[in-house]
Amino acid sequence: MVRAETAGGIARIALDRPEKKNAFTAEMYRQLGEALAAADAAADVRAVLLHGTSECFSAGNDLADFLKPRRPDEESPATALFRTLPVMRKPVVAAVAGPAIGIGCTLLLHCDLVYAGENARFQLPFVPLGIVPEFGSTLLLPLLAGYQRAAELLLLGEPFTAEQAREAGIVNAVVASAEVLQIAERKARALAALPPESVRLTKALLKATQRGALEARIAEESRIFAERLASPEAKAAMRAFLEMRKA
């Protein structure tokens, strides 16, 4: 589901559930959060490379798994990731090929460098599913893209291309699909070769202005998301999606 290995100062973390287009289950959230935390704590890791397969980064949440009943006091499955990625001290480089939908897109907003293949396709379909955006995207995306472009992507929830993602500031560059992982790995190795404390301090300075606001926004989004998830509107929209029909 999530594979992790370290070599040459790079922690490579792969989303590996190809039969379901790397759709996130509760267990995958836990595994990814733990893999990122372990990489950040490891003395032999200087940079993290996050990727999916050559055909898909992530199709978002596995709705069937996501809609399973949970105890009222049970934490959201996403908590492990939400608490880890935004506070990573080491740089995170992402390679994106194929679909990057929902959480598969919003998690990229927390990475330091993102490279997309020409075959990458993005979507933030929260509103069409009767819920609200998550993982701080209502704060970070307007900062990157400007309000109007962020509103278009988040309110309409329509698919957009790798080039549109670059224009919105979500990705650094669009490259040949067959080369995206190689290029992202090259950038991770370049980061790993730099003075590590200087890299960590510079990242901390870059992130400092948004840290408190981001934590508060993630908490607020998560609260409203949970309320919406239990709403008749969201349940009807998700049932329609699973049954491949209009809500």
PyMOL commands that set and color helices and strands:
alter all, ss='L'
color gray80, all
select helices_A, chain A and resi 18-20+26-41+63-66+79-82+85-87+103-110+127-129+137-145+147-156+162-167+177-192+196-208+211-229+232-242
alter helices_A, ss='H'
color red, helices_A
select strands_A, chain A and resi 2-7+10-15+47-51+92-96+99-101+113-117+121-123+160-161+173-175
alter strands_A, ss='S'
color yellow, strands_A
deselect
rebuild
show_as cartoon
